[in-house]
């Protein structure tokens, strides 16, 4: 056995074991409490009675869902006491949790979703067990199966209904999210010809903060302080990286650097970004068209509309198409501070992706990007790192492509350290112009910000609101916060 721990589900704890299986497979085993035949038969009878007696509806309103869940739970508790009065407290709590999850949730999937160690939960079909991606052990095969294809399709439909989307044979693809914020993708047979699928990417209940990233060695305090300075004074930043490298998570960690008196608009396909409660933030989300092809709202629609909402900062989930990029760069050139993500593995690849199809941004527009932050994920050992912090230099005559990228910080894999690579040629000059500081004053200010970040790390202050308040307090009263730290 490699590992063992317990997951809390409602009022019961369920044990999980991680063991070596056959050949190269590692197994994720849930120890479900054993039920005798009599108890199982009565449990099925209780479930049938509850289906008949209780009018179940799916509501988009979280308060309404909680109210329905509470009513159902009270009814289920009475039924268990009535028909199974002699079962142990442990079995009673387990049956109650199971009833709530099967009738109002996603059944045994809910157990997997409660495990904070899992990043992905994947159903490939009813023919094979559910697989999960564990933060420490990678892909594992579980002892949980969904017995019928109809049940998988039903779970996908339940998820879709909570946010007003449908998945049908005519519309067999679904991108959605759970009330918890976990992202969901589902496909129906025959699009996925082995069977119906559901892929759930789990997100932390508490958003990542810059303190988490410093503790995890994802970023150094020096670079975190530099980016704080860059964000506060409205430099435009593009975050790139491959799938699962943590682009959106990183974007979330630097948003508390925005002064609280500025209006932030975020545009996403699925809500992932989270900022401190006291910031002036308006989240916007795209919408799929209905079955008649009407009512769809795209990222481009929201991006164009956002410019009429007097934003100080615009955060775009991902740059994918030429028209989105044009409007985004237009926003930069009209004085808005912009942050966005894009798929690319290095700063040079980010530049090439922008100037080539399908995005094809004119090269002269790229001058608006002040910094490019590249994220990297080492899947072998399960770490994420800031790989590069670079700037795109202005285009001049006879300048070669590689000379347009100036890498300021670069991660050294051999010693697992993010180090200074070259001096800043563009960002630092722009900061001097914007705030009227000399280079000496800027260096002093960066050191002071490092002290604040060190204080947050030392005191283990890492929830998003507390981190945001101290950062905002420093921006307003730096001497007062430095005195407090001393």
Buried (B, 14 or more C-beta within 10 A) or exposed (E): EEBEEEBEBBBBEBEBBBBEEEEEEBBBBBEBBEBEEEBEEBBEEBBEBBEEEBEEEBEEEEEEBEEBBEEBBEBBBEBBEEBBEEBEEEBBBBBBBBBBBBBBBBBBBBBBBBBEBBBBBBBBBBEEBBBBBBEEBEEBBBEBBBEEBEBBBBBBBBBBBBBEBBBEEEBBEBBBBBEEBBBBBBBBBEEBEEBBBBBBBBBEEEBBBBBBBBEEBBBBBBBBBBBBBBBBBBBBBBBBBBEBBBBBBBBBBBBBBBBBEBBBBBBBBBBBBBBBEEBBBEBBBBBBEEEEEEEEBBBBBBBBEBBEEEBBBBBBBBBBEEBBBBBBBBBBEEEBBBBBBBBBBBBBBBBBBBBEEEBEBEBEBBBBBBBBBBBBBEEEEEEBBBBBBBBBBEEEEEEEEEEBBBBBBBBEEEEEEBEBBEEBEBBBEBBBEEEEBEEEEBEEBBEBBBBBBBBBBEEEBBBBBBBBBBBBBBBEEBEEBBEEBE
